[in-house]
């Protein structure tokens, strides 16, 4: 049982950073959903918001690391001569995993860091004020932003796993 | 919060709109293969680096101009999510392979 350097990078990209990102979304959305001044004391709001801001910036960091390692480290191995991409194009029954699966994943995934960074910046700007009743539309828009980022990450993750199942980067 | 001055919506609007513009740019650049600044990565490097740079530039630029402004939230949300939706559609391979 042994992993090559490339398999370790692929695991870091998809399982470690991508996995942490997917896990973090539910915590961030839950935190935003329940962030209401009428439900907690001032001190509670401050603690929750601090946790939310730190958590969202950490998520944004994971998202940027995941897409940067995917695009600049793993993708060149995928497209190199005789690599996984070439293996997929050897048969018409598997070429779609590259022309559809990898093409979509490679672009869609980049939406996640942008959307999570924007969400972190907005929460960091309003801080405790975000819990006020009249900031509810902002909280809802943030939840929508994170939901889209989650869908983009999940779709990219599933496609990445399926492409790897057909032809792994080794 | 009573007695505190309310924070302006401008810097938040800048982040929302910048994310929308970046997603739209990802979609618009997906079919563009002519620009290949890093041969080891291929056109994907430009297709992703340019939207990331656009995101930072639009975010910081709008945040600077809207530091103390309070633009209406609704049009900002509508524009942001419309651009994200267009970006999602344009990054879908059966769509961008048409171009």
Interface residues (C-beta under 8 A of the other chain):
Chain A: X37 X67 X71 X72 X75 X76 X79 X99 X100 X103 X104 X106 X107 X108 X110 X111 X113 X114 X115 X117 X118 X119 X121 X122 X125 X126 X128 X129 X132 X137 X138 X141 X144 X145 X148 X152
Chain B: X1 X4 X6 X7 X9 X11 X12 X15 X16 X18 X19 X22 X23 X26 X27 X30 X38 X40 X41 X42 X44 X45 X47 X48 X51 X52 X55 X59 X73 X74 X77 X80 X81 X84 X87 X88 X91 X92 X93 X94 X97
